[in-house]
């Protein structure tokens, strides 16, 4: 996923992402047969099918079948999608990145029986198709190109343009930057079950101002790169849902109540039939959620389920980012699953179609972490949870009717982080396990017995520690009575009678945790060398507001206090650590990326007597510069509480800098704009605060584009740390 080591995010997908890879079009993961009895895979350019439990292999599409007429080379396959009957495969290649992922490219359709291979949208520009999907009846494909929706009849190749008003600002069938970044919304249209209609989102960003990034290196004359980017406090894009008839190309707009600008619609699906849609609507502050049924013919909307929260309400991409589409229907559409924190814990509920009856399926004082599978036949829902240790996760199941207790499926003796990719009926799964001292191991198992049907990279039971690991999990309780989980890596040949420098790695915002009991999650991934051997103590701590499975009160205590409460917790815990007799108070460093960069700045400026050296990568220095969905979710509307934003912003406290500060930022960062660092520079200059700066031209938020960039950044980080916070015992 990443070019250099990054912690595994336990709970949420962060807004200020540290490293982003260009994945192929979601959904990702294992491509299961519809009945869950096996899976499809792309192996060496061929599409194969494995039948479980014996893993018998059938080659469905060989390389010869992937050679287009008149060509000599087979198509490269970036991703593929099978029809429900397994007779047709949709192939995806020649891909291009759209912000974070390769969601634009070329699509081909192959009839497996006849070997007929045809390119979709051949008359449209190369690499311009997005989210192509076969119709349920297998007669059509639909896709987006140029922000318009098309259908294509597979037998004849006849194309029909269903929307004609799409532009860079009026977006049909996909989403703008901020919906993608903050809601995980990318694929913006859905086939009806009868293959006669397509429901889709339309995002009207015509009133959203462009943020203009400046490209000064790709040509002799500089040019601007516009990004429609609603800053916090600015109105969101208008959002509405329509249903287009593929025969007439006429759209019926749904009459969703309320102001189309002052709301969000992060979820929309067909409601287990071809007559109704179901949506989730959030108000702008994301504190009110309404589930509505929409009549596809009349557009009439009916609210069936409502929920409010004094802080915020999360959506599906927060617990199922692999595939945030789909609505989990039960009992032939009479019930659906819903996930809520309304009782103080993240739990799974079964809701009746009219919303009048609900059943709590997961009972107890613990959080469901992620939804994994539904076994409706036997009456179970499978999910990840960790009731006893917030740093770990295990597979559990509960009865859909709410009876009985949660049942642990993962091996009780394997303490750490379990991950599963379960078949649709939860009969089989690909299981992986690791902990801080045990490298990731994989195997295939039967569910729920955990019987191994195929071993993975090494024998999993019992787990074998990795030689040389020296990670210890710690708890630090502040004077305020707040206990933070953390990890600590001690120096090689540690001598308790001497003093050592400490390097703190921070993130601390609602987007991610940095402390998990999983292999590779601990350490200083930007350091070019062996920090333990070089005599550093390494520590990371998760305070209040981080998305650990510790209950809603823990996570939401940070509401309107991002950049405030998390900073206080980190400093209070650091004060306790400085009491350790082997810690050198004069050699204390802190670093972080993105939200962690913001935290680093605030710690350096507000607590200069603790933190003597800081490295802030791609930081948000001014909270009023970031996007509206993220900031308003966690901080409220600045029109109502602007003072919280000012207090939380690092530039407000820049005059407090006393130590050594290195700021690193890519000038082509479309996520956390380089503007933040320039505003910070002005504030530091005004106060005559000396600092170091490294700007990477045209690099994005990941700062990994361009030959040699990652090594250069790691070398820069390492040299700065060694110079200003040298390692070793004293």
BAFILO-458175 format. One record per residue (C-alpha): residue number from 0; x, y negated, z negated. Coordinates in steps of 0.25 Angstrom, whole numbers, plus 5000, padded with zeros to 4 digits. Layout:
BEGIN
[NUM [X Y Z]]
...
***
This chain:
BEGIN
[0 [5000 5000 5000]]
[1 [5011 4990 4997]]
[2 [5025 4987 5001]]
[3 [5030 4987 4987]]
[4 [5025 4993 4974]]
[5 [5012 4987 4968]]
[6 [5004 4991 4956]]
[7 [4991 4999 4959]]
[8 [4979 4991 4957]]
[9 [4970 4998 4948]]
[10 [4957 4991 4949]]
[11 [4955 4979 4959]]
[12 [4961 4974 4972]]
[13 [4968 4961 4969]]
[14 [4965 4948 4976]]
[15 [4980 4944 4975]]
[16 [4985 4957 4981]]
[17 [5000 4959 4979]]
[18 [5002 4968 4991]]
[19 [4992 4971 5002]]
[20 [4994 4982 5013]]
[21 [4988 4982 5026]]
[22 [4979 4995 5025]]
[23 [4971 5000 5036]]
[24 [4956 4997 5036]]
[25 [4949 5001 5023]]
[26 [4943 5011 5019]]
[27 [4956 5017 5015]]
[28 [4960 5030 5008]]
[29 [4956 5044 5012]]
[30 [4946 5046 5023]]
[31 [4937 5057 5018]]
[32 [4927 5065 5026]]
[33 [4913 5060 5023]]
[34 [4910 5073 5015]]
[35 [4923 5072 5007]]
[36 [4928 5085 5011]]
[37 [4941 5080 5018]]
[38 [4947 5068 5023]]
[39 [4953 5062 5036]]
[40 [4967 5057 5037]]
[41 [4977 5050 5047]]
[42 [4989 5059 5049]]
[43 [5000 5055 5058]]
[44 [4990 5048 5067]]
[45 [4980 5060 5067]]
[46 [4966 5060 5060]]
[47 [4965 5073 5052]]
[48 [4955 5078 5043]]
[49 [4958 5086 5030]]
[50 [4947 5095 5024]]
[51 [4947 5097 5009]]
[52 [4951 5104 5000]]
[53 [4960 5112 5009]]
[54 [4965 5100 5017]]
[55 [4963 5107 5030]]
[56 [4967 5097 5041]]
[57 [4960 5094 5054]]
[58 [4966 5085 5065]]
[59 [4954 5076 5069]]
[60 [4962 5066 5078]]
[61 [4976 5069 5084]]
[62 [4985 5059 5089]]
[63 [4982 5063 5104]]
[64 [4967 5059 5101]]
[65 [4972 5045 5097]]
[66 [4978 5041 5110]]
[67 [4969 5031 5117]]
[68 [4966 5033 5132]]
[69 [4978 5028 5140]]
[70 [4988 5027 5129]]
[71 [4999 5037 5124]]
[72 [5000 5034 5110]]
[73 [4990 5038 5099]]
[74 [4983 5027 5091]]
[75 [4989 5024 5077]]
[76 [4978 5026 5067]]
[77 [4979 5016 5055]]
[78 [4965 5021 5050]]
[79 [4954 5029 5054]]
[80 [4939 5031 5051]]
[81 [4931 5044 5053]]
[82 [4916 5044 5056]]
[83 [4908 5052 5046]]
[84 [4906 5064 5056]]
[85 [4921 5064 5058]]
[86 [4920 5064 5073]]
[87 [4925 5050 5076]]
[88 [4937 5042 5070]]
[89 [4939 5027 5070]]
[90 [4954 5024 5071]]
[91 [4960 5011 5067]]
[92 [4973 5005 5072]]
[93 [4981 4993 5077]]
[94 [4977 4986 5064]]
[95 [4979 4972 5059]]
[96 [4979 4966 5045]]
[97 [4968 4957 5041]]
[98 [4972 4951 5028]]
[99 [4975 4963 5020]]
[100 [4972 4976 5028]]
[101 [4973 4981 5042]]
[102 [4958 4979 5045]]
[103 [4959 4975 5059]]
[104 [4963 4984 5071]]
[105 [4959 4993 5082]]
[106 [4949 5005 5081]]
[107 [4947 5017 5089]]
[108 [4936 5028 5089]]
[109 [4940 5042 5091]]
[110 [4929 5053 5094]]
[111 [4936 5065 5088]]
[112 [4928 5075 5096]]
[113 [4930 5069 5110]]
[114 [4943 5062 5107]]
[115 [4938 5049 5113]]
[116 [4946 5037 5108]]
[117 [4941 5023 5109]]
[118 [4945 5010 5104]]
[119 [4934 5001 5097]]
[120 [4933 4986 5101]]
[121 [4943 4988 5112]]
[122 [4939 4974 5118]]
[123 [4942 4967 5105]]
[124 [4955 4962 5101]]
[125 [4965 4972 5096]]
[126 [4966 4975 5082]]
[127 [4953 4967 5079]]
[128 [4943 4977 5074]]
[129 [4940 4979 5060]]
[130 [4933 4989 5051]]
[131 [4927 4998 5063]]
[132 [4917 5008 5058]]
[133 [4909 5019 5066]]
[134 [4894 5018 5064]]
[135 [4888 5030 5056]]
[136 [4882 5036 5069]]
[137 [4896 5036 5075]]
[138 [4891 5028 5088]]
[139 [4897 5015 5085]]
[140 [4909 5008 5079]]
[141 [4908 4994 5072]]
[142 [4920 4984 5070]]
[143 [4923 4970 5067]]
[144 [4932 4962 5077]]
[145 [4934 4947 5076]]
[146 [4924 4946 5064]]
[147 [4913 4952 5072]]
[148 [4907 4966 5072]]
[149 [4906 4975 5084]]
[150 [4900 4989 5087]]
[151 [4905 4998 5097]]
[152 [4898 5010 5103]]
[153 [4908 5022 5102]]
[154 [4902 5029 5114]]
[155 [4902 5018 5124]]
[156 [4912 5008 5118]]
[157 [4901 4997 5119]]
[158 [4904 4986 5109]]
[159 [4894 4976 5102]]
[160 [4898 4964 5095]]
[161 [4888 4963 5083]]
[162 [4893 4949 5077]]
[163 [4898 4938 5086]]
[164 [4900 4926 5076]]
[165 [4913 4932 5069]]
[166 [4925 4923 5068]]
[167 [4937 4922 5059]]
[168 [4927 4915 5049]]
[169 [4914 4922 5051]]
[170 [4917 4936 5048]]
[171 [4908 4948 5052]]
[172 [4911 4962 5047]]
[173 [4923 4959 5039]]
[174 [4928 4948 5029]]
[175 [4936 4936 5026]]
[176 [4949 4936 5018]]
[177 [4943 4934 5004]]
[178 [4932 4945 5005]]
[179 [4943 4954 5010]]
[180 [4953 4950 4999]]
[181 [4944 4950 4987]]
[182 [4932 4959 4990]]
[183 [4940 4970 4999]]
[184 [4930 4967 5010]]
[185 [4935 4970 5024]]
[186 [4925 4979 5031]]
[187 [4913 4970 5033]]
[188 [4902 4979 5040]]
[189 [4895 4992 5038]]
[190 [4887 5001 5048]]
[191 [4873 5005 5044]]
[192 [4870 5019 5042]]
[193 [4862 5020 5055]]
[194 [4873 5013 5063]]
[195 [4863 5003 5068]]
[196 [4868 4991 5060]]
[197 [4880 4985 5053]]
[198 [4880 4977 5041]]
[199 [4891 4967 5039]]
[200 [4897 4955 5032]]
[201 [4898 4941 5038]]
[202 [4908 4932 5031]]
[203 [4907 4917 5035]]
[204 [4921 4911 5031]]
[205 [4919 4899 5040]]
[206 [4918 4890 5028]]
[207 [4930 4896 5022]]
[208 [4943 4887 5023]]
[209 [4955 4893 5029]]
[210 [4968 4894 5021]]
[211 [4979 4891 5031]]
[212 [4992 4899 5029]]
[213 [5004 4894 5037]]
[214 [5012 4903 5045]]
[215 [5025 4896 5048]]
[216 [5034 4908 5053]]
[217 [5026 4916 5064]]
[218 [5028 4904 5074]]
[219 [5036 4892 5076]]
[220 [5024 4883 5073]]
[221 [5017 4887 5060]]
[222 [5002 4890 5060]]
[223 [4991 4892 5050]]
[224 [4984 4905 5046]]
[225 [4970 4903 5041]]
[226 [4964 4912 5031]]
[227 [4949 4910 5027]]
[228 [4951 4909 5012]]
[229 [4941 4904 5002]]
[230 [4949 4898 4990]]
[231 [4943 4899 4976]]
[232 [4932 4890 4975]]
[233 [4929 4889 4990]]
[234 [4916 4895 4995]]
[235 [4917 4910 4999]]
[236 [4913 4914 5014]]
[237 [4899 4916 5017]]
[238 [4895 4931 5017]]
[239 [4883 4938 5022]]
[240 [4879 4952 5027]]
[241 [4872 4956 5040]]
[242 [4867 4968 5047]]
[243 [4869 4969 5062]]
[244 [4861 4978 5071]]
[245 [4871 4984 5081]]
[246 [4861 4985 5092]]
[247 [4857 4971 5092]]
[248 [4869 4964 5085]]
[249 [4860 4956 5077]]
[250 [4863 4953 5062]]
[251 [4853 4953 5051]]
[252 [4859 4945 5039]]
[253 [4856 4949 5025]]
[254 [4849 4939 5016]]
[255 [4859 4941 5004]]
[256 [4854 4930 4994]]
[257 [4863 4919 4989]]
[258 [4873 4910 4995]]
[259 [4881 4918 5006]]
[260 [4893 4909 5002]]
[261 [4892 4910 4987]]
[262 [4892 4926 4987]]
[263 [4900 4938 4991]]
[264 [4896 4951 4997]]
[265 [4907 4960 4994]]
[266 [4899 4973 4997]]
[267 [4889 4977 5008]]
[268 [4885 4991 5013]]
[269 [4873 4998 5019]]
[270 [4864 5002 5008]]
[271 [4864 5017 5011]]
[272 [4855 5015 5022]]
[273 [4854 5007 5035]]
[274 [4843 4997 5030]]
[275 [4850 4990 5018]]
[276 [4863 4984 5014]]
[277 [4869 4983 5000]]
[278 [4878 4972 4996]]
[279 [4885 4966 4984]]
[280 [4884 4951 4983]]
[281 [4893 4943 4973]]
[282 [4891 4929 4969]]
[283 [4903 4920 4972]]
[284 [4908 4921 4958]]
[285 [4907 4936 4959]]
[286 [4899 4937 4946]]
[287 [4886 4942 4952]]
[288 [4884 4954 4960]]
[289 [4872 4958 4967]]
[290 [4869 4971 4975]]
[291 [4859 4969 4986]]
[292 [4852 4977 4996]]
[293 [4850 4971 5010]]
[294 [4839 4975 5020]]
[295 [4847 4976 5033]]
[296 [4835 4972 5041]]
[297 [4829 4961 5034]]
[298 [4841 4956 5026]]
[299 [4834 4956 5013]]
[300 [4842 4957 5001]]
[301 [4839 4963 4987]]
[302 [4847 4963 4975]]
[303 [4848 4976 4968]]
[304 [4859 4975 4958]]
[305 [4866 4963 4951]]
[306 [4877 4961 4942]]
[307 [4884 4949 4935]]
[308 [4897 4947 4928]]
[309 [4903 4935 4921]]
[310 [4917 4938 4928]]
[311 [4916 4945 4941]]
[312 [4910 4957 4948]]
[313 [4920 4966 4956]]
[314 [4916 4973 4969]]
[315 [4919 4987 4975]]
[316 [4932 4984 4981]]
[317 [4937 4982 4967]]
[318 [4935 4997 4964]]
[319 [4936 5003 4978]]
[320 [4945 4995 4987]]
[321 [4948 5007 4996]]
[322 [4934 5006 5002]]
[323 [4926 4994 4996]]
[324 [4915 4997 5006]]
[325 [4903 5006 5004]]
[326 [4892 5007 4994]]
[327 [4891 5019 4985]]
[328 [4877 5025 4987]]
[329 [4871 5037 4979]]
[330 [4858 5045 4981]]
[331 [4856 5041 4995]]
[332 [4857 5027 4993]]
[333 [4848 5026 4980]]
[334 [4860 5022 4971]]
[335 [4873 5016 4973]]
[336 [4886 5015 4964]]
[337 [4889 5002 4958]]
[338 [4901 4997 4950]]
[339 [4900 4987 4939]]
[340 [4907 4981 4927]]
[341 [4895 4976 4920]]
[342 [4896 4984 4908]]
[343 [4911 4980 4906]]
[344 [4917 4992 4913]]
[345 [4918 4995 4928]]
[346 [4907 5006 4930]]
[347 [4900 5013 4941]]
[348 [4885 5012 4941]]
[349 [4874 5019 4950]]
[350 [4864 5009 4955]]
[351 [4850 5012 4961]]
[352 [4848 5006 4975]]
[353 [4838 4996 4969]]
[354 [4848 4993 4958]]
[355 [4838 4995 4947]]
[356 [4845 5007 4941]]
[357 [4860 5009 4937]]
[358 [4867 5020 4931]]
[359 [4881 5019 4925]]
[360 [4889 5030 4930]]
[361 [4903 5027 4923]]
[362 [4900 5025 4908]]
[363 [4910 5021 4898]]
[364 [4920 5010 4895]]
[365 [4929 5011 4907]]
[366 [4931 5006 4921]]
[367 [4928 5013 4934]]
[368 [4941 5009 4942]]
[369 [4937 5014 4956]]
[370 [4926 5021 4962]]
[371 [4931 5034 4969]]
[372 [4919 5043 4974]]
[373 [4905 5047 4972]]
[374 [4901 5062 4971]]
[375 [4886 5060 4972]]
[376 [4883 5075 4974]]
[377 [4888 5078 4960]]
[378 [4884 5064 4954]]
[379 [4898 5058 4951]]
[380 [4906 5045 4954]]
[381 [4921 5046 4954]]
[382 [4929 5034 4949]]
[383 [4943 5030 4944]]
[384 [4943 5025 4929]]
[385 [4953 5025 4917]]
[386 [4945 5024 4904]]
[387 [4957 5026 4895]]
[388 [4969 5019 4902]]
[389 [4967 5007 4911]]
[390 [4980 5009 4918]]
[391 [4976 5022 4924]]
[392 [4964 5028 4932]]
[393 [4957 5041 4934]]
[394 [4946 5048 4942]]
[395 [4933 5049 4934]]
[396 [4919 5053 4938]]
[397 [4905 5050 4932]]
[398 [4891 5055 4935]]
[399 [4883 5045 4943]]
[400 [4872 5047 4934]]
[401 [4880 5041 4922]]
[402 [4879 5054 4914]]
[403 [4891 5060 4907]]
[404 [4905 5054 4905]]
[405 [4916 5050 4915]]
[406 [4924 5062 4920]]
[407 [4939 5061 4922]]
[408 [4943 5068 4935]]
[409 [4958 5064 4935]]
[410 [4967 5073 4928]]
[411 [4967 5068 4913]]
[412 [4982 5072 4912]]
[413 [4986 5063 4923]]
[414 [4987 5049 4917]]
[415 [4988 5038 4926]]
[416 [4982 5033 4939]]
[417 [4973 5042 4948]]
[418 [4968 5039 4961]]
[419 [4958 5046 4970]]
[420 [4953 5046 4984]]
[421 [4940 5055 4983]]
[422 [4932 5061 4994]]
[423 [4918 5055 4995]]
[424 [4911 5066 4987]]
[425 [4923 5066 4977]]
[426 [4926 5081 4980]]
[427 [4941 5078 4984]]
[428 [4951 5067 4981]]
[429 [4965 5063 4984]]
[430 [4971 5060 4970]]
[431 [4983 5052 4966]]
[432 [4989 5050 4953]]
[433 [5001 5042 4947]]
[434 [5005 5035 4934]]
[435 [5016 5025 4931]]
[436 [5026 5036 4930]]
[437 [5020 5046 4940]]
[438 [5021 5044 4955]]
[439 [5008 5045 4963]]
[440 [5004 5059 4966]]
[441 [4992 5063 4975]]
[442 [4984 5076 4977]]
[443 [4970 5080 4982]]
[444 [4960 5085 4972]]
[445 [4946 5090 4971]]
[446 [4937 5082 4963]]
[447 [4933 5083 4952]]
[448 [4941 5095 4948]]
[449 [4955 5088 4952]]
[450 [4959 5101 4959]]
[451 [4971 5098 4968]]
[452 [4968 5102 4982]]
[453 [4981 5096 4987]]
[454 [4993 5091 4980]]
[455 [5000 5078 4984]]
[456 [5014 5072 4983]]
[457 [5017 5080 4970]]
[458 [5011 5089 4959]]
[459 [5002 5079 4952]]
[460 [5000 5087 4938]]
[461 [5007 5084 4929]]
[462 [5012 5070 4934]]
[463 [5027 5069 4934]]
[464 [5033 5056 4929]]
[465 [5042 5048 4939]]
[466 [5056 5048 4935]]
[467 [5061 5035 4930]]
[468 [5048 5028 4928]]
[469 [5048 5019 4916]]
[470 [5034 5013 4915]]
[471 [5027 5011 4902]]
[472 [5013 5006 4900]]
[473 [5011 4996 4889]]
[474 [5000 4988 4882]]
[475 [5003 4974 4878]]
[476 [4993 4967 4868]]
[477 [4993 4952 4868]]
[478 [4991 4943 4856]]
[479 [4977 4941 4861]]
[480 [4974 4956 4860]]
[481 [4974 4959 4875]]
[482 [4981 4972 4878]]
[483 [4988 4972 4892]]
[484 [4992 4985 4899]]
[485 [5005 4985 4905]]
[486 [5017 4993 4911]]
[487 [5031 4991 4907]]
[488 [5044 4996 4914]]
[489 [5056 4996 4906]]
[490 [5071 4994 4910]]
[491 [5080 5006 4913]]
[492 [5089 5009 4901]]
[493 [5080 5000 4892]]
[494 [5087 4996 4879]]
[495 [5077 4991 4869]]
[496 [5088 4983 4862]]
[497 [5089 4974 4874]]
[498 [5080 4964 4881]]
[499 [5075 4965 4895]]
[500 [5067 4956 4905]]
[501 [5053 4959 4908]]
[502 [5046 4957 4922]]
[503 [5031 4956 4921]]
[504 [5023 4960 4934]]
[505 [5009 4953 4934]]
[506 [4996 4953 4941]]
[507 [4985 4951 4930]]
[508 [4973 4947 4939]]
[509 [4960 4954 4942]]
[510 [4965 4960 4955]]
[511 [4975 4971 4949]]
[512 [4982 4978 4938]]
[513 [4997 4980 4937]]
[514 [4997 4990 4926]]
[515 [4992 5004 4930]]
[516 [4997 5018 4927]]
[517 [5001 5021 4941]]
[518 [5014 5024 4948]]
[519 [5021 5012 4954]]
[520 [5011 5002 4947]]
[521 [5022 4997 4937]]
[522 [5035 4990 4941]]
[523 [5040 4977 4948]]
[524 [5037 4981 4963]]
[525 [5044 4968 4969]]
[526 [5057 4971 4962]]
[527 [5068 4976 4971]]
[528 [5075 4986 4962]]
[529 [5073 4993 4949]]
[530 [5068 4984 4938]]
[531 [5069 4994 4927]]
[532 [5084 4997 4931]]
[533 [5086 4982 4932]]
[534 [5082 4980 4917]]
[535 [5068 4974 4918]]
[536 [5056 4977 4910]]
[537 [5044 4977 4919]]
[538 [5029 4974 4914]]
[539 [5016 4972 4919]]
[540 [5003 4969 4911]]
[541 [4988 4969 4915]]
[542 [4980 4959 4907]]
[543 [4966 4955 4906]]
[544 [4959 4953 4920]]
[545 [4967 4964 4927]]
[546 [4958 4975 4933]]
[547 [4961 4986 4924]]
[548 [4950 4996 4920]]
[549 [4948 4990 4906]]
[550 [4934 4985 4908]]
[551 [4928 4972 4914]]
[552 [4931 4963 4902]]
[553 [4946 4966 4904]]
[554 [4945 4963 4919]]
[555 [4936 4951 4918]]
[556 [4942 4944 4906]]
[557 [4950 4936 4917]]
[558 [4938 4930 4923]]
[559 [4942 4915 4925]]
[560 [4955 4918 4919]]
[561 [4964 4924 4930]]
[562 [4977 4917 4928]]
[563 [4974 4914 4914]]
[564 [4970 4926 4906]]
[565 [4979 4935 4913]]
[566 [4991 4926 4911]]
[567 [4988 4925 4896]]
[568 [4988 4940 4895]]
[569 [5001 4942 4903]]
[570 [5008 4931 4894]]
[571 [5002 4937 4881]]
[572 [5007 4951 4884]]
[573 [5021 4946 4889]]
[574 [5022 4939 4875]]
[575 [5020 4952 4869]]
[576 [5030 4959 4878]]
[577 [5041 4948 4875]]
[578 [5040 4953 4861]]
[579 [5047 4966 4865]]
[580 [5061 4965 4860]]
[581 [5067 4970 4873]]
[582 [5061 4959 4881]]
[583 [5069 4948 4886]]
[584 [5060 4935 4884]]
[585 [5069 4927 4894]]
[586 [5068 4937 4905]]
[587 [5053 4938 4908]]
[588 [5048 4939 4922]]
[589 [5034 4940 4928]]
[590 [5030 4942 4942]]
[591 [5017 4945 4951]]
[592 [5011 4945 4964]]
[593 [4998 4937 4968]]
[594 [4990 4937 4956]]
[595 [5002 4942 4949]]
[596 [5010 4930 4955]]
[597 [4999 4921 4949]]
[598 [5001 4927 4936]]
[599 [5016 4926 4936]]
[600 [5015 4911 4939]]
[601 [5005 4909 4927]]
[602 [5014 4917 4918]]
[603 [5026 4909 4922]]
[604 [5020 4896 4921]]
[605 [5011 4898 4908]]
[606 [5021 4907 4900]]
[607 [5035 4902 4904]]
[608 [5040 4906 4891]]
[609 [5037 4921 4894]]
[610 [5039 4922 4909]]
[611 [5053 4917 4914]]
[612 [5053 4922 4928]]
[613 [5041 4924 4937]]
[614 [5039 4929 4952]]
[615 [5025 4926 4957]]
[616 [5022 4932 4971]]
[617 [5010 4926 4979]]
[618 [5004 4920 4967]]
[619 [4991 4912 4966]]
[620 [4996 4900 4960]]
[621 [4983 4892 4961]]
[622 [4970 4900 4958]]
[623 [4961 4890 4966]]
[624 [4969 4894 4979]]
[625 [4965 4909 4979]]
[626 [4952 4915 4985]]
[627 [4938 4913 4980]]
[628 [4934 4927 4978]]
[629 [4945 4931 4969]]
[630 [4947 4919 4961]]
[631 [4932 4916 4959]]
[632 [4929 4931 4955]]
[633 [4939 4930 4944]]
[634 [4940 4915 4941]]
[635 [4926 4909 4944]]
[636 [4923 4898 4953]]
[637 [4933 4886 4952]]
[638 [4921 4877 4953]]
[639 [4917 4881 4940]]
[640 [4930 4884 4932]]
[641 [4942 4878 4940]]
[642 [4949 4876 4927]]
[643 [4951 4891 4926]]
[644 [4958 4891 4940]]
[645 [4967 4880 4937]]
[646 [4971 4886 4923]]
[647 [4974 4899 4930]]
[648 [4982 4894 4941]]
[649 [4997 4895 4940]]
[650 [5000 4881 4946]]
[651 [4993 4875 4934]]
[652 [5004 4880 4925]]
[653 [5016 4879 4935]]
[654 [5022 4868 4926]]
[655 [5025 4879 4916]]
[656 [5035 4886 4924]]
[657 [5049 4888 4916]]
[658 [5054 4901 4922]]
[659 [5059 4907 4935]]
[660 [5048 4908 4946]]
[661 [5048 4914 4960]]
[662 [5035 4912 4968]]
[663 [5034 4921 4980]]
[664 [5023 4919 4991]]
[665 [5020 4923 5005]]
[666 [5015 4910 5014]]
[667 [5006 4919 5022]]
[668 [4998 4924 5009]]
[669 [4983 4924 5013]]
[670 [4979 4929 5000]]
[671 [4987 4920 4989]]
[672 [4990 4908 4998]]
[673 [5004 4902 4998]]
[674 [4997 4890 4994]]
[675 [4998 4895 4980]]
[676 [5013 4895 4980]]
[677 [5014 4881 4986]]
[678 [5004 4875 4975]]
[679 [5013 4882 4965]]
[680 [5026 4876 4971]]
[681 [5020 4862 4970]]
[682 [5016 4864 4956]]
[683 [5030 4869 4952]]
[684 [5037 4858 4960]]
[685 [5028 4848 4953]]
[686 [5033 4853 4940]]
[687 [5047 4855 4944]]
[688 [5047 4870 4941]]
[689 [5058 4877 4949]]
[690 [5054 4891 4955]]
[691 [5057 4900 4966]]
[692 [5049 4902 4979]]
[693 [5048 4913 4990]]
[694 [5038 4911 5001]]
[695 [5037 4922 5011]]
[696 [5032 4916 5025]]
[697 [5019 4922 5030]]
[698 [5019 4933 5020]]
[699 [5005 4937 5014]]
[700 [5002 4940 5000]]
[701 [5009 4953 5001]]
[702 [5022 4947 5005]]
[703 [5026 4959 5013]]
[704 [5026 4954 5027]]
[705 [5038 4953 5035]]
[706 [5051 4960 5036]]
[707 [5059 4961 5023]]
[708 [5048 4953 5015]]
[709 [5045 4963 5004]]
[710 [5060 4966 5001]]
[711 [5063 4951 5001]]
[712 [5052 4949 4991]]
[713 [5057 4960 4982]]
[714 [5071 4955 4983]]
[715 [5067 4941 4979]]
[716 [5059 4946 4968]]
[717 [5070 4954 4962]]
[718 [5081 4944 4964]]
[719 [5072 4933 4957]]
[720 [5069 4942 4945]]
[721 [5083 4947 4943]]
[722 [5088 4932 4944]]
[723 [5078 4926 4934]]
[724 [5075 4938 4926]]
[725 [5087 4947 4926]]
[726 [5085 4962 4922]]
[727 [5092 4970 4911]]
[728 [5094 4971 4896]]
[729 [5100 4960 4888]]
***
